[in-house]
Amino acid sequence: MNKLEQLITELCPEGAEYKALGELGEFYSGLSGKSKDDFSNGNAKLITYMNVFSNLSLKIDVADKVKIGENENQNTIQYGDVLFTGSSETPEECGMSSVLTSITDEKLYLNSFCFGFRFYDKKLMLPEFSKYVFRSSEIRKQIKRTASGVTRFNVSKKKMEKVTIPLPPLPVQEEIVRILDKFTELTAKLTAELTAELTARKHQYEYYSESLLNFIEEYDCKKIKLKEICDIYLGLTATPKYTNSGVKFISAQNTSKDFLDLENVKYISEIDYAKATSNAKPKRGDILFTRVGSNLGHPVIIDTDEKLCIFVSLGFLRIKNKNIVSNRYLKHWMNTDLFWSQVRKKVFGAAKVNLNTGWLKEFELTLPPIDIQEKIVNHLDCFEKYFNFLYDDLSLEIETRQKQYEYYRDKLLTFKKKEAAENE
């Protein structure tokens, strides 16, 4: 019998007590009404959505400073408080938690997109234990059920009062924290090593690609502007009426891989497709690219003769003369810094980034003879295939370790309910 089993047998053999949050403490809201000027001469730290969402234990050293008036001194964050994200675009991101696990003299405040919970009796649960409890699968399920919305979801603090959590004896909590802290450390170390390997292979691929695509003198090549070899089109700006079948209507989510993924698509009617502008109708051989979002600029070659229509989050390049330019060559070029260095010059300092067709037309690239292009892309296709294999393999390993961690964490945080034991 290990130490944890001994503690449970000695201190809570009939199970752990479960109580609703409404019985254990109270919720408080974040600050609202702060303007840009309040951040220019701050006197207190403001904890934001990302501070809460990204960390189990609250990291106050990365928080921004905000100006707080004398009448706003209520609801400062205290040691042991559990902080939640209150509003998000998905139910999965609502109610994500972080806990202030260290004592500090600094005044800390929550912004209006978050809210906090404070135990009446702080001796009931160790802050280090609560950071794991509120991220466990069972408690997350309860919290997600309190969120409602359509395009944006908000957690109901009233419903949150009914969320029940386990309250094992403190020595049991301490031992679980010791185990999970060690497990978390080992998982983070392994994930960091795998991620570093993934990054190294990505840099290797990028270096090899750029070396093959940067050869002006060797083949007596000249710089050419993209508008000279391609027409550039954008998708529909208005959201169409979707149907259960018809013409496939694709968006950026269908181009996140290195091929056009048509497994999960929406549809528009043949009539609406006929009415749509030809600018939104890519064809086989065209190069789709994402214009916005985290996958910005990602190129995918269309390899189907199916009718397709695209949303404005996508654009596509259509080569004017296929005897002069290879679409595979252009695709590889768009994956290198030879392309991205030109993007960065255009978007420097911009609050919101999207690929503007006016910019793209003026982008320059080196274009060798078509037979040289084919030789280059054959090499790059092989290397890309090898890289994607490694990427998938390492990504799967990272995902597996994370699931393993979550599985053991949830097992350690699942207790027999004491009430059920007494009623047997």
C-alpha positions, 0 to 999 in steps of 0.5 A: 500500500502506497502513502496515498492509499494509507492516508485515505484508509486512515483519514477518509475510509468512507469517502471524501465529502463533496460540497457545492461552491455556493456553500463553501464561498462566494464569487466576485466580479472583475473590474470594468470601465477601464480605458487605455489611459488607465494603463499609462500610469498604473499603480496595481496589477490587472489579471487578464483573461490570458493570465488566467487561461494559460496557467494553473498557478497565477503568474503575477509577474507577467500582468499589466499595470492599471490605475486604480482609484481609492473607491476601487479597493474592494475585490482585490485578489487574495491568496487561495482565490480561484480565478475563472475566465467568464466569457469566451468564443467556445464553452470549452474555454469558459470557466478555465481556472487559475489559482493564486498559490503564493502570498503577495503584498501586491494589489491584484485585480481581475479584468471584466472578462474574468471572475473570482471565487473565495473560500469562506474557510481557507483551511478547507482546501490547499491552493496548490490542490485547488489548482488541480481540482478545478482543471480536472475533467469532472469539474470542467464538465460541470463548469462548461454546463453553466455556460450559455450563448450562441456566438459568444459564451458566458459562465453563469456565476449563479449556476456555478454555485451548484458545482460540487467539488471534493474536500478530502482531508488536508494530508490527502490533499498534500500527498496528491499535490506532491504526486501531481507536481512531480508528474506535471514537471516530468510531463512538461520536461518531456513535452519541451524536449519533443517540442524542441525536436519538432522545432529543430526539424521545422527549421531544418526544413525551412533552411533546406527549402530556402536554400533551394529557392534562392539561386539568382546567380546560379541559373541567371534568374531574375526577380519577378512580381507575383502579379506578372505570373498569377491572378489573385482572387478572394472569396465571398464577403457575405455569408451565404445560405447553407444547405444540406447538400449541393456545392461544397463551401470551404473556409480556412478550417478546410486548409489547415493541413498540407492538403485540401480537407473536404471531410467536414464542409458546408454546402450552398445550393447550385443556384447560389453557386451560379450567382456567386462571382467567379472570384470565389470559385477555385479550380484544380491546380489553383493555390488556396491560401488563408488570409486571416487567423492563426494559419495565415498564409498557409498554401494548399493546392486544389487537387479535385475537379469538384465545384467549390466555393470559398469564403473571404477568409480564403484567397487563391492564386491562379497561374497564367501560364503553366508552361512557365510556372509550377504551382508546386514551386509557388506553394513551397515559396509561400512556405518560406521566409522568402515570402514571409519576410515580405509579409512582415514588412507590410504588417509591421505594427498592425493590430490585425493581420490579413493578407491584402491582395494589393500587397501580394501582387507586388511581392517578388520571387525568383523564377528559374526555367520550368524544368529547374522548378520541377527538379526543385519541387521534387526534392522539396516534396520528398523533404516535406513528406519526411517532415510531415511524417516526423511532425505527425509522429512527434505531435502524436507523442506530445498528445499521448503524454498529455492525455496520460497526464490528464488520465492519472490526474483525474484518477487521483482527484476522483473520490468515493462520495462520503454521503453515498457511503453513509447511505449504503 
